[in-house]
C-alpha cells in the first residue's frame, strides 16, 4: 500500500482534440474550450499512448507529460500493485467521443493477441452515454448466431450490419465492451469512454466512406476475424439504479472499476485503503474538490467536461456539488 502522508496534487491535462471524418461540434461546447477545430470526434483527456501523451495544464507541474509524472512519482502516482503490473505505462485512456456520423464497425484484440501482434496491450472499454439525439443508437454484439465461416461473405456483401445488435440509447446508458465484442457508435451519440491504454482498433466495415484525400479507410477484416467473439447475449447493456449521495457501481472488472457519483451535499470519498490512482470525470454540473491530506488541503473547482487525476497517495477528497452534479469515479482495484 502506498504511504499516504503528503499533500497531493490534483492533475488536469490539456485535452487532445482529434478531428475525424465522423466528428461533430459537441465536444468543445461540452468542455467549454475555445478552438478553431471543427469535426472533433474525440477529446483524449488522459492518455499515455505513444505520440499522444497528455500534458499537465496548470500548476507547478505545468508542461510535464503524464509519463514524466509517472517517472518521477512511480507507485505514489498509480499505486504499488498497479505500478508492479504496468510499470512505466499509465494503464488507462480516458476520452470523450462525439459521433456526428456513424463510426466504423470495429473490434479490439485482447491483451495476449495485441502483445503478440503489435507489442502493446489490447483494448477492453466502456461507454457512458452523456447525450443522445432522438433515435441515437449503438451497435453492440450480434443479434443472432453467426458462424465464423459466414463472416467474410457478410463483410463483402455489406450485410454485416444486419446481424449486429442495435440499441437506441439515452443519457446515462452504460455498455461494457470487453475485447472481442464487435461494436459501433452511431450518429447522434456522445459518450465518455474508459479503456485500456491502447490505440489498436480493427476496422471491420466503414460504409465505403472516403477520407479528405478521396481514399477509403483501411479495413482489418482478417485480423478482426480471429479475435471476434461470435457468441450472442440477450442484453448487452449494463443496468444499474441511480442513487444520490452514494457510490453506484457501473463496471467492475480487473482492468478498471467505474462508479457513478451524484452528490447533493458534501460527499466524502475515502481512498486510504485504495492502492490506485483515481480519475474523476465531471459529466454534469460542477463541484469543488477538497483533498483530505494529513499535512494540509488543496482545492480545485471542476465543471462539466473536466477530468481530474488524483495520485494513489491521496487520502481522499470531499466533493461539494454546485447544483446538479454527476461524476464518474474510476480506479483499478488492487
Secondary structure, 3 states (H helix, E strand, C coil): CCCCCCCCCEECECCEEEEEEEEECHHHHHHCCCCCCCCEEEEEEECEECCEECEECCCCCCCCEHHHHHHHHCHHHHCHHHHHHHCCCCCEEEEEEEECCCCCEEECCCHHHHHHHHCCCCCCEEEEEEEECCCCEEEEEECCCCCHHHHHHHHHCCCHHHHEEEEECCCCCEEEECCCCCEEECCCEEEEEEEECCCCCEEEECCCCECCCCCECCCCHHHHHCCCCCCCCCCCEECCCCCCCCEEEEEECCCCEEEEECCCCCEEEECCCCCCCEEEEEEEEEEEEEECECCECCEEEEECCCEEEECCCCCEEEEEEEEEEEEEEEECCC
